[in-house]
Amino acid sequence: MAIAVPAAPTAEIPTIPLRELLPWLLMFALLALITIFFVSADQGAISIPSGNAIHEWVHDGRHLMGYPCH
Ligand SMILES: [Zn+2]
């Protein structure tokens, strides 16, 4: 007596053309650069907003990434 095994469902992997991905890649690259700037350099070497609030908010991240701080 044979046991009927149901066929495994098939799934198609969607493909996204590079032309559609490029704007998203550029946006996230820009966001990453802005974030790295605020973590690494802002209110250290240079300061766009005055004060030290951004430095205090990202202080642990600055140490985690090895940027000179104090
Ligand atoms: Zn520090």
N, CA, C, O and the ligand as a Tripos MOL2 file, in Angstrom:
@<TRIPOS>MOLECULE
protein
  281   279    71     0     0
PROTEIN
NO_CHARGES

@<TRIPOS>ATOM
      1 N           0.8590   -1.1730    0.0000 N.3       1 MET1
      2 CA          0.0000    0.0000    0.0000 C.3       1 MET1
      3 C           0.8940    1.2220    0.0000 C.2       1 MET1
      4 O           1.7000    1.4010    0.9130 O.2       1 MET1
      5 N           0.7640    2.0580   -1.0050 N.am      2 ALA2
      6 CA          1.5820    3.2670   -1.1560 C.3       2 ALA2
      7 C           0.9090    4.4380   -0.4610 C.2       2 ALA2
      8 O          -0.3120    4.5950   -0.4880 O.2       2 ALA2
      9 N           1.7510    5.2540    0.1630 N.am      3 ILE3
     10 CA          1.2470    6.4600    0.8150 C.3       3 ILE3
     11 C           1.4330    7.6310   -0.1390 C.2       3 ILE3
     12 O           2.5260    7.8610   -0.6560 O.2       3 ILE3
     13 N           0.3700    8.3540   -0.3610 N.am      4 ALA4
     14 CA          0.4390    9.4990   -1.2810 C.3       4 ALA4
     15 C           1.0760   10.6840   -0.5610 C.2       4 ALA4
     16 O           0.5870   11.1400    0.4730 O.2       4 ALA4
     17 N           2.1620   11.1650   -1.1230 N.am      5 VAL5
     18 CA          2.8540   12.3340   -0.5680 C.3       5 VAL5
     19 C           2.5000   13.5450   -1.4210 C.2       5 VAL5
     20 O           2.7260   13.5390   -2.6310 O.2       5 VAL5
     21 N           1.9540   14.5700   -0.8060 N.am      6 PRO6
     22 CA          1.6030   15.7490   -1.6140 C.3       6 PRO6
     23 C           2.8590   16.4340   -2.1530 C.2       6 PRO6
     24 O           3.9040   16.4620   -1.5030 O.2       6 PRO6
     25 N           2.7280   16.9690   -3.3280 N.am      7 ALA7
     26 CA          3.8590   17.6700   -3.9450 C.3       7 ALA7
     27 C           4.1690   18.9420   -3.1620 C.2       7 ALA7
     28 O           3.2760   19.6280   -2.6660 O.2       7 ALA7
     29 N           5.4470   19.2280   -3.0690 N.am      8 ALA8
     30 CA          5.8650   20.4440   -2.3670 C.3       8 ALA8
     31 C           5.4210   21.6600   -3.1650 C.2       8 ALA8
     32 O           5.5290   21.6790   -4.3910 O.2       8 ALA8
     33 N           4.9320   22.6550   -2.4820 N.am      9 PRO9
     34 CA          4.5080   23.8660   -3.2050 C.3       9 PRO9
     35 C           5.7270   24.5800   -3.8020 C.2       9 PRO9
     36 O           6.8060   24.6190   -3.2110 O.2       9 PRO9
     37 N           5.5180   25.1200   -4.9530 N.am     10 THR10
     38 CA          6.6160   25.8460   -5.5970 C.3      10 THR10
     39 C           6.4130   27.3380   -5.3790 C.2      10 THR10
     40 O           5.2840   27.8240   -5.3090 O.2      10 THR10
     41 N           7.4950   28.0330   -5.2750 N.am     11 ALA11
     42 CA          7.4420   29.4800   -5.0810 C.3      11 ALA11
     43 C           8.3720   30.1410   -6.0830 C.2      11 ALA11
     44 O           9.4770   29.6670   -6.3480 O.2      11 ALA11
     45 N           7.9080   31.2160   -6.6160 N.am     12 GLU12
     46 CA          8.7490   31.9690   -7.5420 C.3      12 GLU12
     47 C           9.4510   33.0880   -6.7930 C.2      12 GLU12
     48 O           8.8330   33.8060   -6.0070 O.2      12 GLU12
     49 N          10.7060   33.2270   -7.0370 N.am     13 ILE13
     50 CA         11.4650   34.3070   -6.4150 C.3      13 ILE13
     51 C          11.3450   35.5300   -7.3080 C.2      13 ILE13
     52 O          11.7430   35.5010   -8.4730 O.2      13 ILE13
     53 N          10.7960   36.6020   -6.7590 N.am     14 PRO14
     54 CA         10.6290   37.7830   -7.6090 C.3      14 PRO14
     55 C          11.9840   38.4300   -7.9090 C.2      14 PRO14
     56 O          12.8960   38.4150   -7.0820 O.2      14 PRO14
     57 N          12.0850   38.9740   -9.0650 N.am     15 THR15
     58 CA         13.3030   39.6940   -9.4350 C.3      15 THR15
     59 C          12.9730   41.1770   -9.5550 C.2      15 THR15
     60 O          11.9200   41.5610  -10.0640 O.2      15 THR15
     61 N          13.8880   41.9840   -9.0790 N.am     16 ILE16
     62 CA         13.7120   43.4350   -9.1320 C.3      16 ILE16
     63 C          14.8080   43.9860  -10.0260 C.2      16 ILE16
     64 O          15.9910   43.7820   -9.7530 O.2      16 ILE16
     65 N          14.4360   44.6720  -11.0750 N.am     17 PRO17
     66 CA         15.4610   45.2250  -11.9680 C.3      17 PRO17
     67 C          16.3120   46.2760  -11.2500 C.2      17 PRO17
     68 O          15.8340   46.9950  -10.3720 O.2      17 PRO17
     69 N          17.5690   46.3420  -11.6440 N.am     18 LEU18
     70 CA         18.4910   47.2940  -11.0270 C.3      18 LEU18
     71 C          18.0100   48.7180  -11.1960 C.2      18 LEU18
     72 O          18.2300   49.5530  -10.3190 O.2      18 LEU18
     73 N          17.3550   49.0090  -12.3100 N.am     19 ARG19
     74 CA         16.8410   50.3600  -12.5680 C.3      19 ARG19
     75 C          15.8390   50.7770  -11.4990 C.2      19 ARG19
     76 O          15.7700   51.9540  -11.1470 O.2      19 ARG19
     77 N          15.0560   49.8250  -10.9740 N.am     20 GLU20
     78 CA         14.1010   50.1510   -9.9160 C.3      20 GLU20
     79 C          14.7690   50.1840   -8.5470 C.2      20 GLU20
     80 O          14.2770   50.8590   -7.6420 O.2      20 GLU20
     81 N          15.8640   49.4790   -8.3770 N.am     21 LEU21
     82 CA         16.5430   49.4590   -7.0810 C.3      21 LEU21
     83 C          17.4340   50.6770   -6.8820 C.2      21 LEU21
     84 O          17.6650   51.0880   -5.7450 O.2      21 LEU21
     85 N          17.9360   51.2580   -7.9580 N.am     22 LEU22
     86 CA         18.9410   52.3110   -7.8600 C.3      22 LEU22
     87 C          18.5000   53.5130   -7.0130 C.2      22 LEU22
     88 O          19.2920   53.9700   -6.1890 O.2      22 LEU22
     89 N          17.2790   54.0510   -7.1700 N.am     23 PRO23
     90 CA         16.8920   55.1790   -6.3100 C.3      23 PRO23
     91 C          16.8910   54.8140   -4.8330 C.2      23 PRO23
     92 O          17.2660   55.6300   -3.9920 O.2      23 PRO23
     93 N          16.4730   53.5970   -4.5120 N.am     24 TRP24
     94 CA         16.4580   53.1760   -3.1030 C.3      24 TRP24
     95 C          17.8860   53.0270   -2.5710 C.2      24 TRP24
     96 O          18.1790   53.4000   -1.4350 O.2      24 TRP24
     97 N          18.7590   52.4820   -3.4020 N.am     25 LEU25
     98 CA         20.1500   52.3450   -2.9860 C.3      25 LEU25
     99 C          20.7720   53.7060   -2.7250 C.2      25 LEU25
    100 O          21.4960   53.8880   -1.7460 O.2      25 LEU25
    101 N          20.4900   54.6650   -3.6050 N.am     26 LEU26
    102 CA         21.0410   56.0110   -3.4120 C.3      26 LEU26
    103 C          20.4790   56.6600   -2.1530 C.2      26 LEU26
    104 O          21.2140   57.3100   -1.4090 O.2      26 LEU26
    105 N          19.1830   56.4880   -1.9110 N.am     27 MET27
    106 CA         18.5830   57.0910   -0.7210 C.3      27 MET27
    107 C          19.1850   56.5050    0.5610 C.2      27 MET27
    108 O          19.5270   57.2470    1.4820 O.2      27 MET27
    109 N          19.3150   55.1820    0.6220 N.am     28 PHE28
    110 CA         19.8550   54.5780    1.8340 C.3      28 PHE28
    111 C          21.3380   54.8590    1.9840 C.2      28 PHE28
    112 O          21.8320   54.9440    3.1090 O.2      28 PHE28
    113 N          22.0620   55.0050    0.8850 N.am     29 ALA29
    114 CA         23.4730   55.3950    0.9690 C.3      29 ALA29
    115 C          23.5900   56.8020    1.5290 C.2      29 ALA29
    116 O          24.4620   57.0760    2.3540 O.2      29 ALA29
    117 N          22.7100   57.6990    1.0820 N.am     30 LEU30
    118 CA         22.7380   59.0690    1.6000 C.3      30 LEU30
    119 C          22.3790   59.0890    3.0890 C.2      30 LEU30
    120 O          23.0270   59.7820    3.8740 O.2      30 LEU30
    121 N          21.3570   58.3370    3.4760 N.am     31 LEU31
    122 CA         20.9880   58.2690    4.8940 C.3      31 LEU31
    123 C          22.1300   57.6970    5.7290 C.2      31 LEU31
    124 O          22.3810   58.1640    6.8410 O.2      31 LEU31
    125 N          22.8230   56.6880    5.2000 N.am     32 ALA32
    126 CA         23.9440   56.1020    5.9240 C.3      32 ALA32
    127 C          25.0730   57.1210    6.0840 C.2      32 ALA32
    128 O          25.6860   57.2130    7.1470 O.2      32 ALA32
    129 N          25.3410   57.8810    5.0290 N.am     33 LEU33
    130 CA         26.4000   58.8840    5.1210 C.3      33 LEU33
    131 C          26.0360   59.9690    6.1310 C.2      33 LEU33
    132 O          26.8900   60.4150    6.8970 O.2      33 LEU33
    133 N          24.7830   60.3920    6.1360 N.am     34 ILE34
    134 CA         24.3590   61.4070    7.1050 C.3      34 ILE34
    135 C          24.4850   60.8680    8.5230 C.2      34 ILE34
    136 O          24.9570   61.5680    9.4190 O.2      34 ILE34
    137 N          24.0610   59.6220    8.7270 N.am     35 THR35
    138 CA         24.1550   59.0210   10.0540 C.3      35 THR35
    139 C          25.6100   58.8960   10.4930 C.2      35 THR35
    140 O          25.9480   59.2260   11.6300 O.2      35 THR35
    141 N          26.4600   58.4260    9.6030 N.am     36 ILE36
    142 CA         27.8760   58.2870    9.9500 C.3      36 ILE36
    143 C          28.4880   59.6510   10.2350 C.2      36 ILE36
    144 O          29.3300   59.7820   11.1230 O.2      36 ILE36
    145 N          28.0670   60.6710    9.4820 N.am     37 PHE37
    146 CA         28.5810   62.0150    9.7620 C.3      37 PHE37
    147 C          28.1980   62.4550   11.1730 C.2      37 PHE37
    148 O          29.0430   62.9390   11.9250 O.2      37 PHE37
    149 N          26.9210   62.2860   11.5320 N.am     38 PHE38
    150 CA         26.4970   62.7610   12.8490 C.3      38 PHE38
    151 C          27.1360   61.9480   13.9670 C.2      38 PHE38
    152 O          27.4160   62.4860   15.0370 O.2      38 PHE38
    153 N          27.3720   60.6500   13.7320 N.am     39 VAL39
    154 CA         27.9950   59.8370   14.7700 C.3      39 VAL39
    155 C          29.4770   60.1530   14.8740 C.2      39 VAL39
    156 O          30.0250   60.1880   15.9760 O.2      39 VAL39
    157 N          30.1270   60.3800   13.7540 N.am     40 SER40
    158 CA         31.5840   60.4640   13.7730 C.3      40 SER40
    159 C          32.1140   61.8720   13.9350 C.2      40 SER40
    160 O          32.9980   62.0980   14.7610 O.2      40 SER40
    161 N          31.6110   62.8150   13.1860 N.am     41 ALA41
    162 CA         32.2890   64.1030   13.1010 C.3      41 ALA41
    163 C          31.5160   65.2430   13.7240 C.2      41 ALA41
    164 O          32.1250   66.1820   14.2370 O.2      41 ALA41
    165 N          30.1900   65.1930   13.6960 N.am     42 ASP42
    166 CA         29.4410   66.3540   14.1450 C.3      42 ASP42
    167 C          29.6500   66.5880   15.6350 C.2      42 ASP42
    168 O          29.6630   65.6520   16.4360 O.2      42 ASP42
    169 N          29.8120   67.8490   15.9830 N.am     43 GLN43
    170 CA         30.0710   68.2990   17.3540 C.3      43 GLN43
    171 C          31.3310   67.6640   17.9070 C.2      43 GLN43
    172 O          31.4830   67.4840   19.1160 O.2      43 GLN43
    173 N          32.2060   67.3380   17.0180 N.am     44 GLY44
    174 CA         33.5460   66.9080   17.3810 C.3      44 GLY44
    175 C          34.5020   67.7790   16.5970 C.2      44 GLY44
    176 O          34.9580   68.8170   17.0760 O.2      44 GLY44
    177 N          34.8010   67.3420   15.3830 N.am     45 ALA45
    178 CA         35.6720   68.1230   14.5180 C.3      45 ALA45
    179 C          34.9520   69.3700   14.0150 C.2      45 ALA45
    180 O          35.5270   70.4590   14.0010 O.2      45 ALA45
    181 N          33.7110   69.2160   13.6090 N.am     46 ILE46
    182 CA         32.8960   70.3550   13.1870 C.3      46 ILE46
    183 C          31.5440   70.2470   13.8640 C.2      46 ILE46
    184 O          31.1990   69.2060   14.4240 O.2      46 ILE46
    185 N          30.7770   71.3340   13.8100 N.am     47 SER47
    186 CA         29.4920   71.3140   14.4860 C.3      47 SER47
    187 C          28.4840   72.0810   13.6550 C.2      47 SER47
    188 O          28.5970   73.2970   13.5010 O.2      47 SER47
    189 N          27.5040   71.3810   13.1210 N.am     48 ILE48
    190 CA         26.4560   72.0680   12.3480 C.3      48 ILE48
    191 C          25.4770   72.7400   13.3070 C.2      48 ILE48
    192 O          25.3440   73.9620   13.2430 O.2      48 ILE48
    193 N          24.7790   72.0180   14.1980 N.am     49 PRO49
    194 CA         24.0100   72.7360   15.2180 C.3      49 PRO49
    195 C          24.9020   72.9810   16.4310 C.2      49 PRO49
    196 O          25.7480   72.1550   16.7730 O.2      49 PRO49
    197 N          24.7010   74.1230   17.0710 N.am     50 SER50
    198 CA         25.5260   74.4140   18.2410 C.3      50 SER50
    199 C          25.0860   73.5460   19.4190 C.2      50 SER50
    200 O          24.0130   72.9440   19.3950 O.2      50 SER50
    201 N          25.9130   73.4910   20.4270 N.am     51 GLY51
    202 CA         25.6050   72.6860   21.5980 C.3      51 GLY51
    203 C          26.2490   71.3210   21.5000 C.2      51 GLY51
    204 O          27.0620   71.0680   20.6110 O.2      51 GLY51
    205 N          25.8870   70.4520   22.4080 N.am     52 ASN52
    206 CA         26.4690   69.1120   22.4050 C.3      52 ASN52
    207 C          25.4140   68.0200   22.5180 C.2      52 ASN52
    208 O          25.7280   66.9070   22.9430 O.2      52 ASN52
    209 N          24.1680   68.3130   22.1480 N.am     53 ALA53
    210 CA         23.0910   67.3360   22.2850 C.3      53 ALA53
    211 C          23.3190   66.1310   21.3640 C.2      53 ALA53
    212 O          23.1740   64.9890   21.7990 O.2      53 ALA53
    213 N          23.6690   66.3730   20.1110 N.am     54 ILE54
    214 CA         23.8660   65.2530   19.1790 C.3      54 ILE54
    215 C          25.0370   64.4040   19.6390 C.2      54 ILE54
    216 O          24.9900   63.1760   19.5710 O.2      54 ILE54
    217 N          26.0790   65.0570   20.1050 N.am     55 HIS55
    218 CA         27.2360   64.3060   20.5920 C.3      55 HIS55
    219 C          26.8330   63.3830   21.7350 C.2      55 HIS55
    220 O          27.2590   62.2300   21.7840 O.2      55 HIS55
    221 N          26.0180   63.8830   22.6480 N.am     56 GLU56
    222 CA         25.5930   63.0640   23.7870 C.3      56 GLU56
    223 C          24.6680   61.9300   23.3330 C.2      56 GLU56
    224 O          24.7360   60.8290   23.8800 O.2      56 GLU56
    225 N          23.8050   62.1820   22.3440 N.am     57 TRP57
    226 CA         22.8680   61.1510   21.8920 C.3      57 TRP57
    227 C          23.6140   59.9970   21.2230 C.2      57 TRP57
    228 O          23.2260   58.8390   21.3750 O.2      57 TRP57
    229 N          24.6630   60.3010   20.4970 N.am     58 VAL58
    230 CA         25.3510   59.2510   19.7410 C.3      58 VAL58
    231 C          26.6830   58.8770   20.3800 C.2      58 VAL58
    232 O          27.5280   58.2530   19.7380 O.2      58 VAL58
    233 N          26.8730   59.2530   21.6380 N.am     59 HIS59
    234 CA         28.1660   59.0760   22.2710 C.3      59 HIS59
    235 C          28.5990   57.6150   22.3330 C.2      59 HIS59
    236 O          29.7530   57.3060   22.0370 O.2      59 HIS59
    237 N          27.7030   56.7200   22.7090 N.am     60 ASP60
    238 CA         28.0610   55.3000   22.7820 C.3      60 ASP60
    239 C          28.3690   54.7460   21.4000 C.2      60 ASP60
    240 O          29.2830   53.9370   21.2420 O.2      60 ASP60
    241 N          27.6110   55.1780   20.3990 N.am     61 GLY61
    242 CA         27.8840   54.7420   19.0320 C.3      61 GLY61
    243 C          29.2320   55.2270   18.5510 C.2      61 GLY61
    244 O          29.9270   54.5170   17.8240 O.2      61 GLY61
    245 N          29.6090   56.4260   18.9470 N.am     62 ARG62
    246 CA         30.9210   56.9560   18.5770 C.3      62 ARG62
    247 C          32.0260   56.0860   19.1580 C.2      62 ARG62
    248 O          32.9950   55.7680   18.4680 O.2      62 ARG62
    249 N          31.8870   55.6980   20.4250 N.am     63 HIS63
    250 CA         32.8980   54.8320   21.0300 C.3      63 HIS63
    251 C          32.8660   53.4410   20.4110 C.2      63 HIS63
    252 O          33.9080   52.8200   20.2010 O.2      63 HIS63
    253 N          31.6520   52.9540   20.1180 N.am     64 LEU64
    254 CA         31.5300   51.6070   19.5310 C.3      64 LEU64
    255 C          32.2080   51.5300   18.1760 C.2      64 LEU64
    256 O          32.7930   50.5020   17.8340 O.2      64 LEU64
    257 N          32.1380   52.6050   17.3980 N.am     65 MET65
    258 CA         32.7370   52.6000   16.0760 C.3      65 MET65
    259 C          34.1870   53.0280   16.0850 C.2      65 MET65
    260 O          34.8260   53.0520   15.0330 O.2      65 MET65
    261 N          34.7220   53.3680   17.2480 N.am     66 GLY66
    262 CA         36.1390   53.6540   17.3650 C.3      66 GLY66
    263 C          36.5440   55.0470   16.9810 C.2      66 GLY66
    264 O          37.7250   55.2910   16.7310 O.2      66 GLY66
    265 N          35.6060   55.9790   16.9250 N.am     67 TYR67
    266 CA         35.9830   57.3460   16.6110 C.3      67 TYR67
    267 C          36.5780   58.0090   17.8430 C.2      67 TYR67
    268 O          36.1350   57.7260   18.9560 O.2      67 TYR67
    269 N          37.5550   58.8730   17.6840 N.am     68 PRO68
    270 CA         38.1170   59.5530   18.8370 C.3      68 PRO68
    271 C          37.0750   60.4810   19.4580 C.2      68 PRO68
    272 O          36.3260   61.1630   18.7580 O.2      68 PRO68
    273 N          37.0510   60.4880   20.7630 N.am     69 CYS69
    274 CA         36.0080   61.2560   21.4360 C.3      69 CYS69
    275 C          36.6060   62.1080   22.5280 C.2      69 CYS69
    276 O          36.6490   63.3310   22.4000 O.2      69 CYS69
    277 N          37.0650   61.4990   23.5900 N.am     70 HIS70
    278 CA         37.6100   62.2430   24.7160 C.3      70 HIS70
    279 C          38.7160   61.4490   25.3610 C.2      70 HIS70
    280 O          39.3120   61.9030   26.3370 O.2      70 HIS70
    281 ZN         33.3920   59.6700   24.6320 Zn       71 ZN71
@<TRIPOS>BOND
     1     1     2 1
     2     2     3 1
     3     3     4 2
     4     3     5 am
     5     5     6 1
     6     6     7 1
     7     7     8 2
     8     7     9 am
     9     9    10 1
    10    10    11 1
    11    11    12 2
    12    11    13 am
    13    13    14 1
    14    14    15 1
    15    15    16 2
    16    15    17 am
    17    17    18 1
    18    18    19 1
    19    19    20 2
    20    19    21 am
    21    21    22 1
    22    22    23 1
    23    23    24 2
    24    23    25 am
    25    25    26 1
    26    26    27 1
    27    27    28 2
    28    27    29 am
    29    29    30 1
    30    30    31 1
    31    31    32 2
    32    31    33 am
    33    33    34 1
    34    34    35 1
    35    35    36 2
    36    35    37 am
    37    37    38 1
    38    38    39 1
    39    39    40 2
    40    39    41 am
    41    41    42 1
    42    42    43 1
    43    43    44 2
    44    43    45 am
    45    45    46 1
    46    46    47 1
    47    47    48 2
    48    47    49 am
    49    49    50 1
    50    50    51 1
    51    51    52 2
    52    51    53 am
    53    53    54 1
    54    54    55 1
    55    55    56 2
    56    55    57 am
    57    57    58 1
    58    58    59 1
    59    59    60 2
    60    59    61 am
    61    61    62 1
    62    62    63 1
    63    63    64 2
    64    63    65 am
    65    65    66 1
    66    66    67 1
    67    67    68 2
    68    67    69 am
    69    69    70 1
    70    70    71 1
    71    71    72 2
    72    71    73 am
    73    73    74 1
    74    74    75 1
    75    75    76 2
    76    75    77 am
    77    77    78 1
    78    78    79 1
    79    79    80 2
    80    79    81 am
    81    81    82 1
    82    82    83 1
    83    83    84 2
    84    83    85 am
    85    85    86 1
    86    86    87 1
    87    87    88 2
    88    87    89 am
    89    89    90 1
    90    90    91 1
    91    91    92 2
    92    91    93 am
    93    93    94 1
    94    94    95 1
    95    95    96 2
    96    95    97 am
    97    97    98 1
    98    98    99 1
    99    99   100 2
   100    99   101 am
   101   101   102 1
   102   102   103 1
   103   103   104 2
   104   103   105 am
   105   105   106 1
   106   106   107 1
   107   107   108 2
   108   107   109 am
   109   109   110 1
   110   110   111 1
   111   111   112 2
   112   111   113 am
   113   113   114 1
   114   114   115 1
   115   115   116 2
   116   115   117 am
   117   117   118 1
   118   118   119 1
   119   119   120 2
   120   119   121 am
   121   121   122 1
   122   122   123 1
   123   123   124 2
   124   123   125 am
   125   125   126 1
   126   126   127 1
   127   127   128 2
   128   127   129 am
   129   129   130 1
   130   130   131 1
   131   131   132 2
   132   131   133 am
   133   133   134 1
   134   134   135 1
   135   135   136 2
   136   135   137 am
   137   137   138 1
   138   138   139 1
   139   139   140 2
   140   139   141 am
   141   141   142 1
   142   142   143 1
   143   143   144 2
   144   143   145 am
   145   145   146 1
   146   146   147 1
   147   147   148 2
   148   147   149 am
   149   149   150 1
   150   150   151 1
   151   151   152 2
   152   151   153 am
   153   153   154 1
   154   154   155 1
   155   155   156 2
   156   155   157 am
   157   157   158 1
   158   158   159 1
   159   159   160 2
   160   159   161 am
   161   161   162 1
   162   162   163 1
   163   163   164 2
   164   163   165 am
   165   165   166 1
   166   166   167 1
   167   167   168 2
   168   167   169 am
   169   169   170 1
   170   170   171 1
   171   171   172 2
   172   171   173 am
   173   173   174 1
   174   174   175 1
   175   175   176 2
   176   175   177 am
   177   177   178 1
   178   178   179 1
   179   179   180 2
   180   179   181 am
   181   181   182 1
   182   182   183 1
   183   183   184 2
   184   183   185 am
   185   185   186 1
   186   186   187 1
   187   187   188 2
   188   187   189 am
   189   189   190 1
   190   190   191 1
   191   191   192 2
   192   191   193 am
   193   193   194 1
   194   194   195 1
   195   195   196 2
   196   195   197 am
   197   197   198 1
   198   198   199 1
   199   199   200 2
   200   199   201 am
   201   201   202 1
   202   202   203 1
   203   203   204 2
   204   203   205 am
   205   205   206 1
   206   206   207 1
   207   207   208 2
   208   207   209 am
   209   209   210 1
   210   210   211 1
   211   211   212 2
   212   211   213 am
   213   213   214 1
   214   214   215 1
   215   215   216 2
   216   215   217 am
   217   217   218 1
   218   218   219 1
   219   219   220 2
   220   219   221 am
   221   221   222 1
   222   222   223 1
   223   223   224 2
   224   223   225 am
   225   225   226 1
   226   226   227 1
   227   227   228 2
   228   227   229 am
   229   229   230 1
   230   230   231 1
   231   231   232 2
   232   231   233 am
   233   233   234 1
   234   234   235 1
   235   235   236 2
   236   235   237 am
   237   237   238 1
   238   238   239 1
   239   239   240 2
   240   239   241 am
   241   241   242 1
   242   242   243 1
   243   243   244 2
   244   243   245 am
   245   245   246 1
   246   246   247 1
   247   247   248 2
   248   247   249 am
   249   249   250 1
   250   250   251 1
   251   251   252 2
   252   251   253 am
   253   253   254 1
   254   254   255 1
   255   255   256 2
   256   255   257 am
   257   257   258 1
   258   258   259 1
   259   259   260 2
   260   259   261 am
   261   261   262 1
   262   262   263 1
   263   263   264 2
   264   263   265 am
   265   265   266 1
   266   266   267 1
   267   267   268 2
   268   267   269 am
   269   269   270 1
   270   270   271 1
   271   271   272 2
   272   271   273 am
   273   273   274 1
   274   274   275 1
   275   275   276 2
   276   275   277 am
   277   277   278 1
   278   278   279 1
   279   279   280 2
@<TRIPOS>SUBSTRUCTURE
     1 MET1         2 RESIDUE 1 A MET
     2 ALA2         6 RESIDUE 1 A ALA
     3 ILE3        10 RESIDUE 1 A ILE
     4 ALA4        14 RESIDUE 1 A ALA
     5 VAL5        18 RESIDUE 1 A VAL
     6 PRO6        22 RESIDUE 1 A PRO
     7 ALA7        26 RESIDUE 1 A ALA
     8 ALA8        30 RESIDUE 1 A ALA
     9 PRO9        34 RESIDUE 1 A PRO
    10 THR10       38 RESIDUE 1 A THR
    11 ALA11       42 RESIDUE 1 A ALA
    12 GLU12       46 RESIDUE 1 A GLU
    13 ILE13       50 RESIDUE 1 A ILE
    14 PRO14       54 RESIDUE 1 A PRO
    15 THR15       58 RESIDUE 1 A THR
    16 ILE16       62 RESIDUE 1 A ILE
    17 PRO17       66 RESIDUE 1 A PRO
    18 LEU18       70 RESIDUE 1 A LEU
    19 ARG19       74 RESIDUE 1 A ARG
    20 GLU20       78 RESIDUE 1 A GLU
    21 LEU21       82 RESIDUE 1 A LEU
    22 LEU22       86 RESIDUE 1 A LEU
    23 PRO23       90 RESIDUE 1 A PRO
    24 TRP24       94 RESIDUE 1 A TRP
    25 LEU25       98 RESIDUE 1 A LEU
    26 LEU26      102 RESIDUE 1 A LEU
    27 MET27      106 RESIDUE 1 A MET
    28 PHE28      110 RESIDUE 1 A PHE
    29 ALA29      114 RESIDUE 1 A ALA
    30 LEU30      118 RESIDUE 1 A LEU
    31 LEU31      122 RESIDUE 1 A LEU
    32 ALA32      126 RESIDUE 1 A ALA
    33 LEU33      130 RESIDUE 1 A LEU
    34 ILE34      134 RESIDUE 1 A ILE
    35 THR35      138 RESIDUE 1 A THR
    36 ILE36      142 RESIDUE 1 A ILE
    37 PHE37      146 RESIDUE 1 A PHE
    38 PHE38      150 RESIDUE 1 A PHE
    39 VAL39      154 RESIDUE 1 A VAL
    40 SER40      158 RESIDUE 1 A SER
    41 ALA41      162 RESIDUE 1 A ALA
    42 ASP42      166 RESIDUE 1 A ASP
    43 GLN43      170 RESIDUE 1 A GLN
    44 GLY44      174 RESIDUE 1 A GLY
    45 ALA45      178 RESIDUE 1 A ALA
    46 ILE46      182 RESIDUE 1 A ILE
    47 SER47      186 RESIDUE 1 A SER
    48 ILE48      190 RESIDUE 1 A ILE
    49 PRO49      194 RESIDUE 1 A PRO
    50 SER50      198 RESIDUE 1 A SER
    51 GLY51      202 RESIDUE 1 A GLY
    52 ASN52      206 RESIDUE 1 A ASN
    53 ALA53      210 RESIDUE 1 A ALA
    54 ILE54      214 RESIDUE 1 A ILE
    55 HIS55      218 RESIDUE 1 A HIS
    56 GLU56      222 RESIDUE 1 A GLU
    57 TRP57      226 RESIDUE 1 A TRP
    58 VAL58      230 RESIDUE 1 A VAL
    59 HIS59      234 RESIDUE 1 A HIS
    60 ASP60      238 RESIDUE 1 A ASP
    61 GLY61      242 RESIDUE 1 A GLY
    62 ARG62      246 RESIDUE 1 A ARG
    63 HIS63      250 RESIDUE 1 A HIS
    64 LEU64      254 RESIDUE 1 A LEU
    65 MET65      258 RESIDUE 1 A MET
    66 GLY66      262 RESIDUE 1 A GLY
    67 TYR67      266 RESIDUE 1 A TYR
    68 PRO68      270 RESIDUE 1 A PRO
    69 CYS69      274 RESIDUE 1 A CYS
    70 HIS70      278 RESIDUE 1 A HIS
    71 ZN71       281 GROUP 0 **** ****
